[in-house]
Amino acid sequence: MQGDQNAMDTEPDLTVRFQGAVPQFTVADVVATAEYYRDILGFQIAAYVGTPPVFAIVWRDRVELFFNKADQSEVRTGRAAGAYDAYLRVVGIEALAAEFSTRGANIIEGPVAREYEQRELVIKDCNGLILAFGEDTSRGDA
C-alpha cells in the first residue's frame, strides 16, 4: 500500500494528457460493419485497410470506432449479462433515438432515465454488440 500512497502524492506530469479512447471490436466482416454504422447509426467511414479490408475506422462527431476482421466466423464479446460492449456519451438522446428508429436500428431499450443521472439508449448492432448511448442529466438541461 505504501507504493500506492507515494504514487498518489506525486504531482502529475502536465505535459501528459489523455485525448480519448477508441473502442476496437473484432467482427466477421469489416465492410458490412462499417456500412451498417454509416447507414443505420449515422457514422462516416474514415478508412479501410487491406485488400480485402481487414480493418475499418468509422467516426461521428468526436467518437471513433475501430473494427478488426475476425480470424473465425463466430465472434464472442465476453460481455457479462446486462453489460455493454461500449458506452458512448452523447448530447441529444431523444433526437438520437428518433434518428436510430427511423434508420431501422435494433433498439433494445430507451431512452430511459437511470438512477446515476444518465438518460440511456441501448442498441444491438449488426454483430450483436451492445452499445449504450448516455446523456448526462445531472444538470437538469438534458
C-alpha positions in Angstrom: 0.0 0.0 0.0 2.9 2.3 0.7 3.8 2.3 -3.0 0.3 3.3 -3.9 0.4 6.2 -1.5 3.6 7.5 -2.9 2.2 7.4 -6.4 -0.8 9.4 -5.3 1.4 12.1 -3.7 3.4 12.6 -6.9 2.4 15.7 -8.9 1.1 14.7 -12.4 3.3 15.5 -15.4 1.4 18.4 -17.1 2.9 17.5 -20.4 0.9 14.2 -20.5 -2.7 14.5 -21.4 -5.1 11.7 -22.4 -7.0 12.6 -25.6 -9.7 9.9 -25.7 -10.3 6.2 -26.0 -11.3 4.3 -29.1 -13.2 1.1 -28.8 -11.9 -1.7 -31.1 -14.1 -4.6 -32.0 -13.4 -7.8 -33.8 -16.0 -8.6 -36.4 -16.6 -11.1 -39.1 -17.0 -8.5 -41.9 -15.4 -5.1 -41.5 -17.0 -3.7 -44.7 -20.5 -4.8 -43.8 -20.0 -3.5 -40.2 -18.7 -0.1 -41.4 -21.6 0.3 -43.8 -24.1 -0.6 -41.1 -22.6 2.1 -38.8 -22.8 4.6 -41.7 -26.3 3.7 -42.9 -28.0 2.9 -39.6 -26.1 4.7 -36.9 -25.0 7.8 -38.9 -21.2 7.4 -38.7 -18.8 8.3 -41.5 -16.4 5.7 -42.9 -12.9 7.1 -42.4 -10.8 4.3 -43.8 -10.4 0.7 -44.8 -7.0 -1.1 -44.5 -6.1 -4.0 -46.6 -7.3 -5.7 -49.8 -9.7 -7.2 -49.0 -10.2 -4.9 -45.9 -9.2 -6.4 -42.6 -9.6 -3.1 -40.6 -12.0 -0.2 -40.7 -12.4 3.1 -38.9 -15.7 4.9 -38.5 -16.4 8.3 -36.8 -19.2 10.5 -35.8 -18.5 13.9 -34.2 -15.7 13.3 -31.7 -16.1 9.5 -31.5 -14.2 6.9 -33.4 -14.6 3.1 -33.5 -12.2 0.6 -35.0 -13.1 -2.8 -36.4 -10.7 -5.8 -37.0 -11.6 -8.8 -39.1 -12.0 -11.9 -37.1 -10.0 -15.0 -37.8 -13.0 -17.2 -37.4 -16.7 -16.7 -38.3 -18.0 -16.8 -34.7 -17.3 -13.7 -32.8 -17.6 -13.5 -29.0 -17.6 -10.4 -26.8 -17.0 -12.0 -23.4 -19.6 -9.5 -22.1 -21.3 -10.2 -18.8 -25.1 -10.5 -18.8 -26.6 -7.0 -18.7 -23.3 -5.3 -19.6 -22.5 -3.2 -22.7 -19.7 -3.6 -25.2 -19.3 0.2 -25.4 -20.7 3.3 -23.7 -20.9 6.4 -25.8 -21.6 9.8 -24.2 -23.9 12.0 -26.2 -26.0 15.1 -26.2 -29.5 15.0 -27.7 -30.5 11.5 -26.7 -34.2 11.9 -27.7 -33.2 13.1 -31.2 -30.7 10.3 -31.5 -33.4 7.7 -30.5 -35.7 9.1 -33.2 -32.9 9.0 -35.8 -32.0 5.4 -35.0 -35.6 4.4 -35.0 -36.1 6.0 -38.5 -32.9 4.3 -39.8 -34.0 0.9 -38.5 -31.6 0.3 -35.6 -32.3 -2.5 -33.2 -33.2 -0.5 -30.1 -33.2 -2.7 -27.1 -34.2 -0.1 -24.5 -34.8 3.5 -24.1 -34.3 6.3 -23.9 -34.7 5.6 -20.2 -33.6 7.6 -17.1 -31.1 5.9 -14.8 -30.6 6.4 -11.1 -27.0 7.5 -11.8 -28.2 10.7 -13.7 -27.9 9.4 -17.2 -30.6 9.0 -19.9 -29.7 6.0 -21.9 -30.5 4.4 -25.2 -29.3 0.8 -25.8 -29.0 -0.9 -29.2 -27.7 -4.1 -30.6 -25.6 -3.7 -33.8 -25.3 -6.0 -36.8 -22.7 -8.1 -35.0 -24.7 -8.5 -31.8 -22.6 -5.9 -30.0 -24.5 -4.0 -27.3 -23.9 -0.2 -27.4 -25.3 2.2 -24.8 -25.6 5.9 -25.6 -25.8 8.1 -22.5 -26.7 11.7 -21.9 -25.8 13.4 -18.6 -29.0 14.6 -16.8 -27.3 15.8 -13.6 -27.5 19.5 -14.7 -31.2 19.2 -15.5 -30.8 20.6 -19.0 -30.8 17.3 -20.8 
